[in-house]
């Protein structure tokens, strides 16, 4: 009975937020403009604020003219000052937390500043909103009668000059409110374990006897945990372990390549999947409807949004536009100004709008993770959807994949070369390859044009990866677990060649 009371009370508290959301749904441009000038006002007396004379900024035009669009490399000197203990550099409140983000594209780590405002008014606020939206759409939910199984990063926090750095998930766990800790499993101690394989075993041991009602984590790594849980317990599906499961909150990588595998181990139609879009830099969008692939852009988290059309991104004609100027179904690079002190920062993600009232988006890829060697403008969204369809038709399952160009040589035409690791291989790899290639042509007209009569591009090439190839590649680079992911697309062959070199596993 007490759990039912807690569930009802928590549901009532969270659902009150719906009325606040209605403000930015009804007045999106006004909310964003007010937010921008609040950020500018708050930072007037910082080093950056004085440099660009924030106190005299009275319009978006002035803001966009004075402050340049920036990459991490542009902001790094200011961030390093703060990491050494200097404050009031680019944000008015003290910053002692830095989310270390290396990804797979750059060996050099990034240290993203995380202010107390970003923690409270962005990341934790989003966590509550995620629950709020789910509960609003599912009136009979009993989510709070059990716990959420969370799977975050694998790195503990490190201290340097009285500042702290580590995975964003570690920072969030370290500062987690009591209500969140109470409703989560495993314990913080296990969640922050550094060694991935030991950590997985500990999570399984602690959570298999809990009443788990939801999951939260990156699909690729969560699938590893779930499959190991089934192996450990000898069960056929996850409902045999946790009968009260209701929802999986996921983000970090596209769900498309893994959808069928999840349906197999969670075989209930009423089980829900809710997607989120967040990063070390902030929390941006949440799925707000059941059974939807669109994400509601959250406009009151202390983040001001701008967008650069990918058609001009990285060119001399590059220009950022406001939310009120975006168009449907165009690819944009996201530019953010945040309550963590990032000013007109390019986060490296690409999105497209699926709705303008309200503003809903889909993540289409990374500014650096696309292939445009031959003018084909292939995005991760294209390859994820194509591989999902090829798997469905060929009755196979994919663990991971990456794609690189085969460059033109002499009179030989170019092509795309894939490395795919299957959990269940297709009966005929030629059929799979054909479906994959044809589906890409239906999804991307530029790719179709280059493939027409093999005019520019030959048919794609598929390499079937050995077992655990991608896992070993990440392990070799100390990137197991949490936020680390395989680079899906690249204009260069570096990752593919590394993987091909590891294809033959050396036995000792």
MOSULWO-V641215 format. One record per backbone hydrogen bond with DSSP energy under -1.0 kcal/mol. CO is the residue of the C=O (numbers start at 1). NH is the residue of the N-H. E is the energy in kcal/mol with one decimal. If there is no record, write none. Layout:
{{CO,NH,E} {CO,NH,E}}
//
This chain:
{{1,5,-1.9} {2,6,-2.5} {3,7,-2.6} {4,8,-2.4} {5,9,-2.6} {6,10,-2.9} {7,11,-2.2} {8,12,-2.1} {9,13,-2.5} {10,14,-2.4} {11,15,-2.2} {14,17,-1.6} {15,18,-1.2} {17,21,-2.0} {18,22,-1.4} {20,23,-1.2} {21,25,-1.9} {22,26,-2.1} {23,27,-2.7} {27,31,-2.2} {28,32,-2.1} {29,33,-2.3} {30,34,-2.5} {31,35,-2.1} {32,36,-2.3} {33,37,-2.0} {34,38,-1.7} {35,39,-2.1} {36,40,-2.3} {37,41,-2.4} {38,42,-2.3} {39,43,-1.1} {41,44,-1.2} {43,46,-1.4} {46,50,-2.3} {47,51,-1.9} {48,52,-2.1} {49,54,-2.8} {53,56,-1.4} {54,57,-1.8} {59,63,-2.0} {60,64,-2.9} {61,65,-1.8} {62,66,-2.4} {63,67,-2.1} {70,346,-2.7} {71,75,-1.4} {72,76,-1.7} {75,79,-2.1} {76,80,-2.9} {77,81,-1.6} {78,82,-1.7} {79,83,-2.4} {80,84,-1.4} {81,86,-2.0} {82,85,-1.7} {88,47,-1.8} {89,48,-2.5} {96,164,-3.7} {97,114,-2.6} {98,166,-1.5} {99,112,-2.8} {101,110,-1.7} {110,101,-2.9} {112,99,-2.9} {115,119,-2.0} {116,120,-2.5} {117,121,-2.7} {118,123,-2.4} {119,124,-3.0} {122,126,-2.5} {123,127,-1.8} {124,128,-1.9} {125,129,-2.2} {126,130,-2.7} {127,131,-1.5} {128,132,-2.6} {129,133,-2.9} {130,134,-2.0} {131,135,-2.8} {132,136,-2.3} {133,137,-1.5} {138,141,-1.9} {142,145,-1.9} {143,146,-1.2} {147,213,-2.7} {147,214,-1.3} {148,185,-2.5} {149,216,-2.2} {158,165,-2.4} {160,163,-1.5} {163,160,-3.3} {164,98,-2.2} {165,158,-2.8} {166,100,-2.6} {167,171,-1.9} {168,172,-2.7} {169,173,-2.3} {170,174,-2.5} {171,175,-1.7} {173,176,-1.1} {177,181,-2.0} {178,182,-2.6} {179,183,-1.1} {181,184,-1.2} {183,148,-2.7} {185,150,-2.3} {187,191,-2.7} {188,192,-1.9} {190,193,-1.8} {195,199,-2.3} {196,200,-2.4} {197,201,-1.6} {198,202,-2.0} {199,203,-2.6} {200,204,-2.4} {201,205,-2.1} {202,206,-2.2} {203,207,-2.8} {204,208,-1.7} {207,210,-1.5} {210,212,-1.2} {211,147,-2.4} {213,246,-2.9} {213,247,-1.2} {214,149,-3.0} {215,249,-3.0} {216,151,-2.3} {218,222,-2.9} {219,223,-2.0} {220,224,-1.1} {221,225,-1.9} {222,226,-2.7} {223,227,-2.5} {224,228,-2.1} {225,229,-2.2} {226,230,-2.1} {227,231,-2.2} {228,232,-2.6} {229,233,-2.2} {230,234,-1.8} {237,240,-1.0} {238,242,-3.0} {242,245,-1.4} {246,272,-2.7} {247,215,-1.8} {248,274,-2.5} {249,217,-1.8} {250,276,-2.7} {255,258,-1.4} {258,262,-2.1} {259,263,-2.2} {260,264,-1.7} {261,265,-1.5} {262,266,-1.7} {265,238,-2.5} {266,268,-2.1} {268,271,-1.3} {272,248,-1.9} {274,250,-2.5} {275,287,-2.6} {277,284,-2.5} {277,285,-1.6} {279,282,-1.1} {282,279,-2.6} {284,298,-2.7} {285,277,-2.5} {286,296,-3.2} {295,361,-2.9} {296,286,-1.9} {304,337,-1.9} {306,335,-2.9} {307,321,-2.6} {308,333,-3.0} {309,312,-1.8} {312,315,-2.1} {315,318,-1.5} {321,307,-2.3} {322,325,-1.8} {323,326,-1.3} {331,310,-2.8} {332,351,-2.5} {333,308,-2.7} {334,347,-1.2} {335,306,-2.6} {336,345,-3.1} {337,304,-3.1} {338,341,-1.5} {342,338,-2.5} {344,70,-3.4} {345,336,-2.7} {348,367,-2.8} {349,334,-1.8} {350,364,-2.6} {350,365,-1.4} {351,332,-3.0} {352,362,-2.0} {353,329,-2.6} {355,360,-1.9} {359,297,-2.7} {360,354,-2.2} {360,355,-1.4} {361,295,-2.7} {362,352,-2.0} {364,381,-2.3} {365,350,-2.7} {371,378,-2.6} {378,371,-2.0} {379,383,-1.7} {380,384,-2.9} {381,385,-1.9} {382,386,-2.3} {383,387,-2.5} {384,388,-1.7} {385,389,-1.9} {386,390,-2.5} {387,391,-2.1} {388,392,-1.9} {389,393,-2.4} {390,394,-2.3} {391,396,-2.0} {397,423,-2.4} {397,424,-1.3} {400,421,-2.7} {402,419,-2.4} {403,490,-1.3} {404,417,-3.4} {406,415,-1.4} {409,412,-2.8} {412,409,-1.2} {414,458,-3.2} {415,406,-3.4} {416,461,-2.7} {417,404,-2.3} {418,463,-2.7} {419,402,-1.6} {420,465,-3.0} {421,399,-3.4} {421,400,-1.1} {424,397,-2.0} {428,432,-2.0} {429,433,-2.5} {430,434,-2.2} {431,435,-2.5} {432,436,-2.5} {433,437,-2.4} {434,438,-2.5} {435,439,-2.6} {436,440,-2.0} {437,441,-1.5} {438,442,-1.5} {439,443,-1.7} {440,444,-1.9} {444,448,-2.2} {445,449,-2.4} {446,450,-1.8} {447,451,-1.7} {448,452,-1.2} {450,456,-2.1} {450,457,-2.6} {451,454,-2.7} {452,455,-2.0} {456,414,-1.3} {461,418,-3.6} {463,420,-2.7} {466,469,-1.5} {468,472,-2.7} {469,473,-2.2} {470,474,-2.3} {471,475,-2.7} {472,476,-2.5} {474,479,-2.7} {475,478,-1.9} {481,484,-1.6} {488,403,-2.6} {493,497,-2.8} {494,498,-2.2} {495,499,-2.3} {496,500,-2.6} {497,501,-2.0} {498,502,-1.1}}
//
